[in-house]
Structure formats: structure tokens, C-alpha cells
Amino acid sequence: MSDRPKLRKAVFPVAGFGTRFLPATKAVPKEMITIVDRPVLQYVVDEAMEAGIEHFVFVTGRNKGVIEDYFDIQFELENTLKARNKKAELEILQSLRPMAGGSSFTRQQEALGLGHAVWCARDIVGNEPFALLLPDMLLKSEKGCLKGMVELYEKTGGNVVAVEACDPEMAFKYGIVGIGEELDGGFRITEMVEKPAPGTAPSNLFINGRYILQPEIFKLLETQERGAGDEIQLTDSMLKLAKNQPFYGYRFEGTSYDCGSKEGFVLANVSYALDRPDIRDKVGADLKAVLSQLS
Ligand code: UTP
């Protein structure tokens, strides 16, 4: 056991417009669109729970009230399930929500970028390290990605980001890290480059939407400087933080689905459906039939 303070809080930025999912996102937040039978966001909250997170901080925006309702108790529904003796359904509802007092909601009044969304959580997080999980990235693996990161963090302290390999040709689309000293369970990051020009990336490892950050990031975000796309970018402040604090990379071993894109979302649905024993056989057989029509 390390004597480092336990990582207790996780931030979930859920205030974006989700324009790639219009028209659905006109009325439904993209984080609430379902993979099989539960919202994308639930999978990411589950990953944080598995890593021992105790407090869940949601940075929401206008038209996202349904997210707060989702994590609340629905007495009418639960009483009806009780009356109908639907024990399994009741247990699912009860097991999935954070403990009373274990979640906070704050609003990003304008979607000014991911960095700004994270900054909106500063008072709730306070002066302690925190996890940041981008809810549209679903990371499927035996051991949850954040749990693996916490294990590394307990040894290294500092800041930790999860990375995974991409096709080197595609590196220009991502935030790419440089690989330094290898450590037990990770490596020291030498540099971070956002969307490197083709042929200039320091590696093919990209930051995949999971972070453990020190609270000093909030001071850096406070300047509200606009970066790429005229948005307040998290990466810009991470680069400043890296001048004074170490960053470590955790290699995620598993499969990631970018549910912010249509392709990733559809694939995630198929993949998670095939993990469910109750529907696996039927979905698998029907899928084969559908795919056989592709020539
Ligand atoms: P994205 O850029 O993928 O989300 O941000 P988006 O803007 O909603 O999606 P598109 O491109 O219009 O389809 C990654 C995460 O950061 C949150 C988003 O909600 C998403 O979960 N985010 C982004 C905010 O909370 N606030 C922002 O200002 C921007």
C-alpha cells in the first residue's frame, strides 16, 4: 500500500453538443444513448467504481438534466417493480447508482471546450488529485483501464494518462506521447504532441480519454486561453503542467470504442451485446446472416 492519498474523485465532462449524433442529440444527451440496454455513461461510471472512486462529478450543460435524473432514485418505478416482484430489475437499478452524497453536478454554461469543462469542476474537486474520464470512450478489458492507472499512480504519483497504439498513419488525428524510461506497469512520458504533422509523431501511442491529474491543472486552466478550434483545450494546460510535474503513461490493453463516432457506437453495441449471455447466441447468429449479405 502506498502512503499517497487515495484517488477519490472522478470528473465526467458531459456538456458537449454531440453534433455527430444529430438529430438524436437534439433531445437526448449523447452520453445517454444506449449500448445494449444502458447508457454509454453508465459503463464509464462502472469503470470508475471498479477503480475505487467514491465521488462522481458530472459537468453537464443545458438539456442534460436527464443525466441527473438517471443517477437518482425513481421511487415510482422502484415501488412498481417491488409490487410486481421484479427482483432482478430492482437489483440492477440499485447496484448501478452512486451512493447518496457520492455525486455532484455542475453546469458548464457554454461549451467552450474540454479544458473549460474540467475547470468548471475545480471547486468540487478541490485540492486533491482526480480522475478524468471522457464518457464517449468505452474501454473494454479484463481489468478496468482506470483501475490499472490507479495501480501505476500508487507507485509513481504525478499525473497519469492511458495510452494505446494507433496506426502510425493515423497519429495526426490524436494526442501522441513520447516514450521515456520504462517502469513497472508504465513509462515516463517525455513529450505530448497534439495532432502531430504527418511523419513527426514521437510514437504511435495516443491518449485515449483517461487521465489522473493533479489539482494544479486548475490554476493553469484558469487563464482561459483559447487553443485549437478556438476552444479551451485541456492539452494546452497539460503541456504547461508537464514543465513542473512528471507525466506517466499506462498502456491500456483491451479494445476501445469511440462512441462519439457513429462507427464506434455501432461496433460497441455489437461487441457488448456479444458479451451478454442472454442475447449472445441470437445476436451472433443474426449478425452472421446480416454479414453474409455483404459481398
Ligand atoms: P467531444 O468533442 O467528443 O464531444 O468531447 P462533443 O463536442 O459533444 O461532440 P461532437 O464533436 O459535437 O459530436 C469529448 C467529451 O467532452 C465533453 C463532451 O460532452 C464529451 O463527453 N465536452 C466537450 C464538454 O463537456 N464540454 C465542452 O465544451 C466540450
Residues whose N, C-alpha, C, O or C-beta is under 5 A from the ligand:
A	BS01	UTP	P13 V14 A15 G16 F17 G18 T19 R20 F21 V59 E110 A111 L112 G113 L114 A117 L134 P135 D136 G260
